[in-house]
Amino acid sequence: MIDLSVNHSRRVLLHLLMLLLLAVALVVLGLREISEVYFSNQLTDTGLIINGFIVALFVFGTLKIVWVLAGYQGEEAALRRVTEALEAGDYQPESEVSPRRLIAQRLAALRSLSRRNALIDHSALAATLLANESTRLSFPRFVNNTLILSGVFGTIVSLSMALVGASNLLGNVESMAGMEQVIHGMSTALSTTMTAIVCYLFFSYFFLKLGDVQTRLLSAIEQVTTIHLLPQYAHSSDTLLHEVAGLVRSLQQVVTQMQQAQGDYLAAGQGLREVVSAVNKQVTPMGENIETIKGVLYEGFRLPPRDRDA
């Protein structure tokens, strides 16, 4: 079971921001060394262009990851509110969230199918949702696949420059321009490779974490659908059999309770008869004593005899 109370996207966002701050701090501390490697003594702008392209690709891909994670953070909060409303017995839980949220769209789809008396295929709904959400990761996936290739491209271009410099050096041994171009090409190759590797390691880690967040979110939606929504909207022969079985079990419980109540009524009636009998036994001697007292009074006051038939 997935814990819906944990906000996984927020945790990934916090980790990403912390690592970005750490990377910025390292860049500031090593600014002199970075300047010497990337900016000092550059014969051409090839290294700057390729490294700039790699960094720009990394930045845009990271911004896309942050954007998607922020959206999934809202999806997780909406799913949590809907789940709490469903557990509280609310029949319109989508009123708590925006209709653009995934769980609200799932509720709308289930209600639409239920109103049409159509068969609800949970597998088809899950596959459709997965296909739609996969499109959100198209650009980050492209960046993840391109970063390392951009480093290889920079290495190839730089080595080509180095070979051109070596060719010039062999053609004119006395000229130092060829040697400088060879050194520049090798330096550019190393810098572009290093930039691509560092960016790829950082980006690929958070791209995988983004995939984990998406998987957890979609799994949580399917879990809520299975546990809370399908019993309300899905009707098939199997569900009808389960409902009939539940009704039979409820009737059995009612019959058992009625039998117990009937036994209690019989016991109460028997007790009531015993009480009445005991009261009659106590009242009968009292009546005889009252008649005796009346006779004594009549004789004591010399009253005329009573007409017993009157």
MONORMO-V677227 format. One record per residue. N is the residue number from 0. RES is the residue in one small letter. OMEGA is omega in whole degrees, 0 to 359 (* if undefined). BURIAL is b if it has 9 or more other C-alpha atoms within 8 Angstrom, else e. Layout:
# MONORMO-V677227
n/res/omega/burial
N/RES/OMEGA/BURIAL
N/RES/OMEGA/BURIAL
This chain:
# MONORMO-V677227
n/res/omega/burial
0/m/181/e
1/i/179/e
2/d/183/e
3/l/182/b
4/s/182/e
5/v/179/e
6/n/185/b
7/h/182/e
8/s/178/b
9/r/180/b
10/r/179/e
11/v/178/b
12/l/179/b
13/l/178/e
14/h/180/e
15/l/180/b
16/l/179/e
17/m/179/e
18/l/176/e
19/l/177/e
20/l/178/e
21/l/179/e
22/a/178/e
23/v/179/e
24/a/178/e
25/l/178/e
26/v/180/b
27/v/180/e
28/l/181/e
29/g/184/e
30/l/181/e
31/r/180/e
32/e/179/e
33/i/179/b
34/s/180/b
35/e/183/b
36/v/190/b
37/y/190/b
38/f/186/b
39/s/173/e
40/n/178/e
41/q/180/e
42/l/181/e
43/t/178/e
44/d/182/e
45/t/180/e
46/g/180/b
47/l/181/b
48/i/182/e
49/i/178/b
50/n/177/b
51/g/177/e
52/f/179/e
53/i/181/b
54/v/179/b
55/a/177/e
56/l/178/b
57/f/182/b
58/v/180/e
59/f/177/e
60/g/178/b
61/t/177/b
62/l/177/e
63/k/177/b
64/i/179/b
65/v/179/b
66/w/180/e
67/v/179/b
68/l/177/b
69/a/177/b
70/g/178/e
71/y/175/b
72/q/175/b
73/g/178/e
74/e/180/b
75/e/178/b
76/a/178/b
77/a/179/b
78/l/180/b
79/r/179/b
80/r/179/b
81/v/180/b
82/t/178/b
83/e/178/e
84/a/179/b
85/l/179/b
86/e/177/e
87/a/178/e
88/g/179/e
89/d/182/e
90/y/176/e
91/q/183/e
92/p/182/b
93/e/177/b
94/s/180/e
95/e/187/e
96/v/178/b
97/s/178/b
98/p/179/e
99/r/179/e
100/r/185/b
101/l/182/e
102/i/176/b
103/a/176/b
104/q/177/b
105/r/177/e
106/l/179/b
107/a/179/e
108/a/180/e
109/l/179/b
110/r/178/b
111/s/178/e
112/l/180/b
113/s/179/b
114/r/180/e
115/r/182/e
116/n/180/e
117/a/178/e
118/l/181/b
119/i/179/b
120/d/183/e
121/h/181/e
122/s/179/e
123/a/178/e
124/l/180/e
125/a/180/b
126/a/178/e
127/t/179/e
128/l/180/b
129/l/179/b
130/a/180/e
131/n/182/e
132/e/178/e
133/s/179/e
134/t/178/e
135/r/184/e
136/l/183/e
137/s/182/e
138/f/175/b
139/p/178/b
140/r/177/b
141/f/180/e
142/v/181/b
143/n/180/b
144/n/187/e
145/t/186/e
146/l/183/b
147/i/178/b
148/l/177/e
149/s/175/b
150/g/177/b
151/v/178/b
152/f/178/e
153/g/178/b
154/t/180/b
155/i/180/b
156/v/181/b
157/s/177/b
158/l/175/b
159/s/177/b
160/m/180/b
161/a/178/b
162/l/176/b
163/v/177/b
164/g/178/b
165/a/177/b
166/s/178/b
167/n/180/b
168/l/178/b
169/l/180/e
170/g/181/e
171/n/186/e
172/v/184/e
173/e/183/e
174/s/178/e
175/m/181/e
176/a/179/b
177/g/178/b
178/m/178/b
179/e/179/b
180/q/176/b
181/v/179/b
182/i/179/b
183/h/179/b
184/g/178/b
185/m/179/b
186/s/179/b
187/t/178/b
188/a/180/b
189/l/183/b
190/s/180/b
191/t/178/b
192/t/180/b
193/m/179/b
194/t/181/b
195/a/181/b
196/i/181/b
197/v/180/e
198/c/181/b
199/y/179/b
200/l/180/e
201/f/186/e
202/f/183/b
203/s/178/b
204/y/182/e
205/f/172/b
206/f/176/b
207/l/178/e
208/k/176/b
209/l/176/b
210/g/176/e
211/d/180/e
212/v/179/b
213/q/180/b
214/t/179/e
215/r/181/b
216/l/181/b
217/l/177/b
218/s/178/b
219/a/178/b
220/i/179/b
221/e/177/b
222/q/178/b
223/v/178/b
224/t/182/b
225/t/187/b
226/i/190/e
227/h/191/b
228/l/182/b
229/l/177/b
230/p/180/b
231/q/190/e
232/y/183/b
233/a/179/b
234/h/177/b
235/s/180/e
236/s/180/e
237/d/180/e
238/t/177/b
239/l/177/b
240/l/178/e
241/h/179/e
242/e/178/e
243/v/178/e
244/a/177/e
245/g/177/e
246/l/178/e
247/v/178/e
248/r/178/e
249/s/178/e
250/l/177/e
251/q/177/e
252/q/178/e
253/v/179/e
254/v/178/e
255/t/178/e
256/q/178/e
257/m/177/e
258/q/177/e
259/q/179/e
260/a/178/e
261/q/176/e
262/g/178/e
263/d/178/e
264/y/179/e
265/l/178/e
266/a/179/e
267/a/178/e
268/g/178/e
269/q/178/e
270/g/179/e
271/l/177/e
272/r/178/e
273/e/179/e
274/v/179/e
275/v/179/e
276/s/179/e
277/a/178/e
278/v/179/e
279/n/179/e
280/k/179/e
281/q/183/e
282/v/183/e
283/t/177/e
284/p/179/e
285/m/177/e
286/g/178/e
287/e/178/e
288/n/179/e
289/i/178/e
290/e/178/e
291/t/180/e
292/i/178/e
293/k/180/e
294/g/179/e
295/v/180/e
296/l/178/e
297/y/180/b
298/e/182/e
299/g/180/e
300/f/178/e
301/r/178/e
302/l/178/e
303/p/180/e
304/p/182/e
305/r/173/e
306/d/186/e
307/r/179/e
308/d/183/e
309/a/*/e
